[in-house]
Amino acid sequence: MTEHAEIMRVLELYSGIGGMHCALQDSGIKYEVVAAIDVNTTANKIYRHNFKGTYLIENGIEKLTVTQIDRMKIDMILMSPPCQPFTRVGKKLDIDDLRTKSFLHLLDLLPQLTHCPSYILVENVKGFEESQTRDLLIKALQKCQFHLQEYMLTPLQFGIPNSRLRYYMIAKRLPVNPNYLWSNTEQLCYSVPSVVQPYLRYKILCDTEKRCYHTDKGANPDTISMLTSKKEETNSLSQSSDCENMSESKLDECTGCSKNICEEEDWMFVSHNDGEGDSSKTNEDQVLAKRLKTKHSCDTEEEKHSNEDDLKQLCCMCDNENRLMDESQLLRQDDETEVYHGKCLQLQHFLEKQSAEYFNKYKLPDKDLKRFIVMDVVFPCIRKTICFTKRYGHYMEGAGSIIQMSTEAEDVTRACQLKMEAVEKKNNKNWGEKEIDIVRKLQLRYFSPREIANLLCFPETFDFPEDVSTIQKNRVLGNSLNVHVVSYLIRLLTMK
């Protein structure tokens, strides 16, 4: 299999803040975003701020015509239609919801196109897979002779400590190479072929001040060719078996990256040298190749000690980690199985490295501490957070995790006892200063928008205009997607 060598002309629908655009960058394919379309004014402001050269259309998709799309001569459509008609907390009106109208209009246009795109990727919430809208999508694609596959994937499968289970569908127009990397099955798949992992070098780069951020560059093309030719030597997952009778609880058996990669963290720490120069490229290729079967090992003893020092400084509470893990389980509101708990990076690698004063604006006020019993409280050494929604900052329950900055296990113990009492007696509304002080000592704060963006794998270069408020940032981030997961699927979709 080889990567798609031609420049891909991409139409980005429901473009939001540009998650799909960032995923294109991360995938490493050659592309040109011909147009992006969205009606949300705040999202469009942020999109334009980050992608100034992209043609942004601020009209409803229902106004698109066959002639307009044909003139664009697009090769790929990336889209994440409104999720409200399908989400578990909504009314699930499906095709009767007005917010589905634009998507149904697009499905009507597809069979009429003279220049139909060769590739389509759709992202949506869990629940879309059971909708009538999904059935209409499949029918439209089959009518246009697309080879397709549906997935349910979470960032936890990719080593990212954030639970965000989502529906994905990738489709390629026939004819398809008989040795194509993914098969056209009717089952919903809960994993993707691991052979794609080397192409998406999801890693954390650390500068001298230990501020972590994420790479948005794809793998070296020469490496891609080399690794693809050795595909049969890797421990790739058999997708046909993954798709049969797969439940969410078995996701740990078929993760999108190899266990060796997920279980070891030190390969995530690399230098700023990004492959310039022959010797660097050779070394980079060797490192990438090693990841298929083993963890990255340092080339010299000096580098080994350097990485160990980095880890010590970054892990600010390793001494208390085991005790905190044991004590804090009662502070979680996570109702999903912890199947990826030991395979993900620690949360601390996604947190901003700023002064205590900087985080004061994110501290929970006393009036919110009474809602402590419904919070999902995490600390920097933990390896899983719950899904961040657009309600984050307004609602506590199920809207996203809260960070505990205290490293004192005794504080956690007292808070756990208080929570157990409150749940049993249902008396948290009557809490006085004594009870509030117990919760206050946990030093609880919200995740900053930058930290949520980090967990969604937006690149460090992505930022917000100064006049966008924190609430607005949280809202658009909650409506966005995980960049790394989508970039993985784009790579898989475009492999020949």
N, C-alpha and C positions, 0 to 999 in steps of 0.2 A: 504494500500500500504506500502511496505517496501523497504529499500534501497538494492542495489545489494551488497551481503556480500562477494563474491569471489573477488580475485585480478584480475583486468581487464588488459588484455594484449593489449596495444594500439600501433597502427602504426600512426605516425604523418607525414602527407604528406604536402608538401609546408610549412615546419615548420617555416621558417622565423627566427625571433628572439626568438621564443618560447611562443607566446601568448597562443596557445592551451595547451602547457605544464603547464603554469601558471594557466589556467582555470581548468585543472585537479586538481591541488593543491587546488584551491579555492573551488572546488565542494565538497570536503570531501570524495569522493569515494576512494576505494582501487584500486591502479593501478600500472602498470609497463609499461613505454614507451619502447617497444621492439626496435624500431628504429625511427629515425627522418630523413627526406629526403628533401634536398633543394640544389639548384645550386648557390644561391647568396653567394658570398664569404664573403662579409661584414656581412650579416645576420648570416652566419654559424659561423663566428668568435665570434659574440655576443652570439649566442646560446651555443657554446662550453664553453664560459666564465661563463655562468650562470648554465649550466647543464653538468658539467664535466663528470658525470658517464653515460651519455646517448650515445648510439651508434648512431653516426651521419654519414649518407651516403651523400657524396657530388657529387652525380650523378643525371642526369635527370631521372624523374619518368618514362619516356618513355622507359627506359632500364630495368624496372622491368619485371620479368617473373612470370608466374603462380606458377612455382616450388619455387621460392624465397618467395613469399607471403605465400604459403601453409606451408613452413618450419617454418615460424614465428609463426604459430598457433595463429593468432591475434583474439581478441574479438571485437575490436573497431577500426574504422578508423576516424580520425579527419583531416579535410583538408579545406584549403582556397585557391582554385586555382587562378591563375593570373586573375586580374580583368580588365585589360586593354581592352580585347576584348568586354567588356560589358558596360564600364563606359560611362557616358553622355558626357564627354569631349574627348572621344576617337573616333575612326572611326567606332566602333561597327561592326567589321568584323566577330564576333561570331565564328562559326566553321571554317571559312576560315582564321582565324588568327593563325599564327604558334604557338603562346603562348597557344592555346587551345589543341594542339596536345597531350601533356602528359596526360591531363585529359581524352580526348577521348580514349586514349590507356588504361587507368585504367578502364573505363567503359566497354571496350572489355574484360578485364581480369576477372571482377567480376563474370559473369555467369560460367566461366570455373573453378573457385576455388573449390577444394574439401573441404577445411576448410574455408568457407565463414564467414566473421565476422557477429556478431549478431547486432552490433550497428554502425551507420554511422552518422556523423554530417558534414554538409557543410556550409561554410560561404562565402558570396560574396557581391558585390555591388548591389545597386538598379539598375535594368536593366537586371540582370541575370534572373529574373523571367519571362522575355518576350523573352528569347533567345532560339535558337534551341538547344544549348548545354544543357540547363535546360530540355528540352523535352527528349533528349537522356538519361539524368540522371534518370529521372522518369521511362522511359521505362526499363532501365537496372535494377533498383531496383525492379520494379514490376515483372520482369522476375525472379529475385532471391527471390521473395515472401517476400518483405519488407512491413511493415506497416509504413506509413510515414506521415509527416505533414510539410508544408512550412509556414514560418513566415516572416514578415517585422517588425523589431524591432529597436528601437533607445535607447541609454543609458538614454535619458531623461525620459523614462518610469520607470527607476530604481532609479531615484533621482540623477543621475549624470549629471552635467551641461555641457554636450557636445552633440551636434547634430551629430549623425553618423548613419543614417538610413541604415540598411543592410538586405540583404536576408539571411535567415537561413533555413536549412532543417534538420530535425532529422528523422532517420529511424531505425526501429527495426524489425528483422526477425520474421515471424510468427512461431508458434502460439503466440498470445498475450492475456494476461489476459483480460477478458471481462470488468473488472473494471479499466482498464488502465487509467492513468491520462489525456491522450490526445487522441483525436479521429482522425481517418484517413479520412480527408475531402479533397475535390478537391479545396476548396476555400483557398485563401491566407489569413492567420490569422495575425491580428495586435496586438494580446496580447497572453499571456500564462497564464495557471492556477496559481492563486496567492497562492495556497497551497504550492508551492515550496519555496516561499520567506523565511520562517524561517530556511531552511536548509543552506542558503547562507548568513551568517551574515555580509553583506556588511556594514561596519561601519568604522569610523575614530578613530584611537587611537591617543591620544595626550600625549606627555611626558612633563616633567616639564618645558622644554623650549618652549612649545607650537608648536613644529614642528609636523605637521600632516602627517600621512601615513595610509596605508590601510591594513587591515587584509587579510591574505591569507589562513585562516583556516576555515574549514567547521564546521557545528554545531555538538554538542555532540550527539553521536549515540543514547543515551537514550532519548534525547530531540526529535530526529527525530521520534522515535517510538511513543512517547507520543503525539506529535503534529499530526502525521499521523492518529492515532486512533481517533482523535477529528476533523478530516477533515470536517465532516459534520456540525460542529459547526461554522466554519469560513465563512467569506464572500467571498468565492472563486468565481472567475468569470466563467460564463458559456461560455465555448469556442465555443460551437456550435452556439450560438447567436453572439459571437464576430466575427466569420468568415464571416457572411453574410452581403454583401453590405457595407463593412467597408472601409472608405476612410482615408487617412492620417490625415485629419483634425479632425477626431473623436478619435484619439489616446488617448486623455485625458480622455475618458470615460471608458477605459479598460486598465489601467496601470498595469505593472507587479508587483507592490507592492501596498499595501493597502494605501488609502488616508491618514489614520491616521499616517502611518509611514512617508510618504513624507512631510506632512504638518508641522511636528514637527521635529526640528533638535537636541534637547538636548540629545536624546537617542544615538546619534552618538558619544557622548563623554563618554568613559568608561575607567576603570583603566587598568593597564597592567596585572592584575591577569587574567589568561586565563583559569580558571576553574580547577586549581590544588587543590585537597582537597575536601572532601564531601560537606562541607558547601558552598564552592564557586560554585560547580557544581549545587547544588540545587538552589542557588540564580540566577545563569546564566539561568537555565531552566525556572525559573519563569519569568525572564525578557523576554526571547524569546517567551514564551507563551503570555505574555501581548501584544507583538507587533502585534498579530493577530487582536486585537480589540481596543487597546488603546495605547497611547504613553507611553514610559518608564518614570516612575516617580522614583525619588530618594528614597532610603530607609530611609535616615535620613535627618534632617534639615541641618546638617553640610555639607553633600554631595550636597544638593541643592544649598547652597551658593557657594560651591566650583565650581560647574558647571556654575553658573551664572558668577563667576569671569573669568572662562575660556572663556566664550562667549564674555565678554566685551573686554578682551585683544585681542582675535582673530579678532573681528569685528572692524577694525581700523577706519572705516569711517561711523559708524552707524548714527552719528549726521547729516551727509550730504546725507545719502543714498537716501531718498525720492526725494530730490531736484536733486541729480545726476541722478537718474533714469529718472526723467522727462526731464532734460536738454540733456541727452546723447542719446536719441532715434535716433536723426538724425545722430549719429556717427556709427550706426549699418548698416551692409550690409546683414543682415539676411533676406532672402526672404521667410522663412518658418514661419508658425504660431507659436506664443509663447504659445502653449497649455500647456506646462509643466512648464512655467516660475515660478509659485509660489510653485511648488512641488519639485523642485530640491534643493540640497544643494547649498550654496553660493560658488562661485568660490574660495574665499580665502582659503577654507579648502584644496584645491588641489595645492596651491602655495607653493613654497619653502620659508622657513623662514630664509633668509640670509641677510647679510649686503648690504648696498647700493653699495659698491664697487664691490661686487660679481656680481651684475646685470649690471654693466657698459658694459660688453662685449655683452649684449643682447639689448642695447639701439639702437634705429633706428638712423642711420647717417643722416645728413641733406639732402643728395642726395635722400634719400628715402621718405622724408617728403612731397615732391611734389605729391606723390601718395596717400596722405592722404584721398582724396575723395573716393577711392575705398576700403579703409581699413574697417574691422569690428573691431571697437574699443570697448573694454569692460573694466570694472574696478572690483576690488576684491569682491564687494558686489553683483555683478550681478549673475544670475542663469542660464545662457546659453551661450555657445560659439559655433562657427560654426566648422564644421569638419576640422580636420587637415590632410592635404594631404602630399604626398612626395615632393611637390613643396614648402613647407613652408620654408621661409628664402630666396627663390629665387624670388617668385612671391607674390604679395599682394592680388590680387583679388581672392576670393574664395579658398585660400590656407590654411586659418586658422586665428584665431582672434589675435589681438594685444592688449597688456595690457596698460591701461592708469594708471599711478601711482599717478598723481596729484589728490588731493581731493578738489581742489578749484572749486566750481560751476561756478564762474565767468570765469575761464579759459575755461570751457566746453562751456559756452554760447558764448564766442567770437569765439571758434573753430567751433561751429555749424553755426554761422552767416557766417563765412568764407567759410564753405563748401557749404552752400546754394548759396552764390554768385558765387562760382567756378563752381557749377553744372549748374547754370543759364547762366553764361557768358562763360563757358568753357575756363577759363583763368588761370588755375592752372599752366600751363607750363611757364607762365610769372611772377610767384610769385618772389618777391624780399625778402630782409631780414625781412621786416615788417611782411609779411604773414608767412614766415617760423618761425619767433619767436613766433607767436600765436600758431602754432602747436607744437613747441618745448616745450612750457610751459605745455603741457599735459603729458610730461615725458613718451613718448611711448617707449615700449620695446617689444621684442619677448618673447614668452613663452620659458622657458628653456626646453631641452629634458626631464629632470626629471619631470617637470610639465606636459608635454604632456603625459608622461608615467603614471603619477598619474591620469589624466583624462581618460586614457585607462585602469585604475585599475590594472596596474602592481604592484606587491608587492614592499615594500620598499627595500627588499633584492636584487631586480633586478637592475643590473647596467651595465655599458659599459666598455670595455677595454680602457685603457688610450690612445691608438693610433687611436681611432675612432673619427673622427672630428664631429663637431656640425651638419654640412650639412649631413654627412652620418647618424648620429643618427636620424635627422628629416626625412630623406628619408625612413629608415626602419620602423620608427614608423608610418609614413603615410601609409605604406603598411600593417601595422599590424591590430589588432582587439581589441575590448573591452573585456577584460578578464572576467569581472563580468557577462556580458550578456551571454557569451559562457558557463561559469561555471553554470549558471542558467539552461541552456538548457541541459548540460550534466547530471545534477541532475534529471531533468525531464525525459530525455531519459532513464536513468538507473533505475528508480523507477519501482518496480514490482507490 
